Amino acid sequence: MKRLLSLKVTTNYRTLLSTNNNNTSTNTNTNTNINNNNNNSNNYSTSTCSLSRLNNGGYANINNYSLKQQLQRQEQKQQYQFSNSSSSSRSSNNCRLISPQQSTLIYKLITTSSSRLFNSLQQQQYHISRSISFSSKLFKQSSFSERYKPPTHKKQEYVYRDTNGNQWIDNYEYFRNLDCGDVQQSIDCENHYVEQYRNHKLTDRDTPNLTQKQDRYRSISELADILREENESTTIEAPESYKDFEEEIDGFQYLTDERGVYYRRQCSSNSSSSSNDRQVKQILFKNGMDNGYKLTTNDIVSFKFAEDNSTYLYVADVGQEKYHCFVRRVEQSSSTLQFNSKSLDHIENIISAEWALNNDIYYTIPNELNRPYRIYKRQIGSNQPDELIYEELDDQYFLDVVKSKDGKYLFFCSNSKSSTCVFYIDLYDKNSKPKICLKRTDNLEYYVEHNNDQFIIFANFDKKDLSIYIAPDTIENGSIDDIKELLPTIDNLSIRDVDVFQDKLVLCELYNSSPRIRVISKNPLTNQFDPNHSKSIQFPEVSSIQLGINQGKNKKHIRVLASSPLVPNTSFDIDLYDDTMTKYPSPTITGPLSLNKDDFICEKVFVESTKTNGVKIPMSLQYCFRNPILIKGYGAYGTVMDTGYDQEDLALLKRGWVVATAHVRGGGELGRNWYESGKKMNKKNSIYDFVDCLEYLIASGFTSARYLVAHGSSAGGVLMGNMALAYPQYFGAIVAKVPFVDMISAMLDESLPLTTHEFGEWGNPSDPDVFNYISSYDPYRIVPSELAIQTAAKMSDSDRDDKLKTLPSMLVTCSLQDIRVPYWQPLKWVAKLRESISNGSNNNSNNNNNNNNQKQQENVLLLKVEDHGHFGSKIRSDYMDDLSFEQAFIINSIDRIK
């Protein structure tokens, strides 16, 4: 889902709200990763220093089928024609519509007898005609569902058999073959149906409940244009003095100019620099070509300097989540004061990279399933072949490489979803070979830093939350008996990041789901970090914080960046010794989506679980009125749902919507136990928690049933699928972006890149108990044989419960280049939903005929097939198109409810 470019040092406040970011600010990280989107920019490993559980959710088949080629081919076809008459015996192609010429002719025939009145009314504005019900008096305007038939898909029976004797039929398994003409036609039809929905001229029956007078729109396309203009016209402006307080790193500030050029300049505190030096830009990166690849700042996932502070590397996505490492050196021109960078090396097909000493680089490469499994060492400028350092043969484990903050040790981390093994190399010992810190143990995950002559180890023994231990830096193949506990675990605590200094340990945490910074000092008597010598700095309960670069072992101040739902990243300096905090000016938002934060309430509530005694589910809320609600959910991989600044929410907040984030079990908001209680055989707790949250919103008077819109992506698609099929009565609409909805078939296919690694998250369905448990909530398998999508406008919820389950309006997306959740999962799911709806419609046609006098409200089911990766398009215009259409769908789904 949503792509966040976060460079941890400098904020590019002058960019538009456009870049595919939750947080529009752009902070540059010189020695740590530039994280893209919700901890997910590089989902193949877990950084030793970041401590974050990265989302590896999804399954992949990489293919080169181009959606653009489909659309070009589609444009060459004759215009589709379709008659809505039930007696029509024309072609069964379900992508047909009335041509504009036919529509005009029919329109004139119907209105001939009242042409004078019609011509008079036609001259009036569209919104005036809404109030006089002209369509019901003179002619019947067609609603979208009356005019256009949804696609239907060819069925090809395929019999699944697993090793436990389970057998079932899947009529849409052939969708995996993108070269099949029927699959391409299905994709064409789904996208054509979306375009029909986008461009359909709306009637009173399509929008009987417009929530905003300024949103008088005649089509979804027109509403999307309004929203796009709002988003594009809104900018983030930096304070005039922001360059004066930008974080200093080794005597430099790292900045981005108005053209998107990433550069550095010497700081005034650098005693060796002159005033001229401080004005000179040392260009590090600018959008354009590098070694034959066209790159932008959105493509960069990490940026790191070597020990000489002139040579640097950056890792970039060159397309389809293929990563390359580009090595460059910044040099001064011999004829001018201008600094530019020179290309030194280029390493293809890597996952992560880290500097050692003497400009050596250690890097990981993926195998054919995209699992990082080998670590190599390269000497820059040498003709020697790269040296293989380590190979991980077990498909469960992903490799990562990271350097300790003091630069003395290099750590290799071999991670699964449930265990970790960390190797270390002493970079100052030329003969050092990889040694194991703590031997691998089931259900033990740990991460390592170095301070003086000790390793600081963050570990979760016995599935508990992280505790902090120390061990001598000579430990090898150690166990829990070889390490000493420094800080015991705390209930409801999640450690998100750590910074180690000479005599201070800084923890970036969530405590009871609220962010804080905890500074732990050393005990003067023992010279060890002591939890009794600690202080905490609290931030607002609905906000997001992250540590700056904070380079160096001896620091008096540390930089922290904080944002809230209506305020972008703001810089703070915390004095480590007297606990004072300096807040620098916040950026300002200008344009149509500039909202006064004082007009809104940002709060966190704790919802009682109806399934588990004593459990309270945190839910973040932003609102100024109690109105329609967008409720978001994820609940997997221990991922924390960010509650900082999110540009995608502003258009809804402006229109009086409530934005809610349900921090359900399976996430990491309340620590390790919160994560464990929502994974594998506890996964249904995530679903129950989400339902408890939405029922709380209704019971508390924030809204009423069917004025809720649910939103989830990737693994959050499990929630969305269950909401649509088990709890549809609550929702006006559901948005499921690249949803993980065909779980059993994916988890049984170990040829997919992430399947084996995912056993630690979902379980292995080769186990009969796991198979039955996953099958009970797998969105593809729980689709009933019959569904309804047409509901009587005056039907009560109690009446509806006695009839067919009725899907709310749904927008589902998939991407042809997605290597986590391949396109065929959402495509199969929507095809099966359409088949079920068709069965329900056919079997209940007599009942509908007996109620012709009762108006019907038709919900819509849309599948938008796109031609990019899991996190959406990195092209600004494409991102804005997708965002504005999604927002228009959400708003219209409530406007159309009576």
Order of alpha helices (4+ residues) and beta strands (2+ residues): beta-beta-alpha-alpha-alpha-alpha-alpha-alpha-beta-beta-alpha-alpha-beta-beta-beta-beta-alpha-beta-beta-beta-beta-beta-beta-beta-beta-beta-beta-beta-beta-beta-beta-beta-beta-beta-beta-beta-beta-beta-beta-beta-beta-beta-beta-beta-beta-beta-beta-beta-alpha-beta-alpha-alpha-beta-alpha-beta-alpha-alpha-alpha-beta-alpha-beta-alpha-alpha-beta-beta-alpha
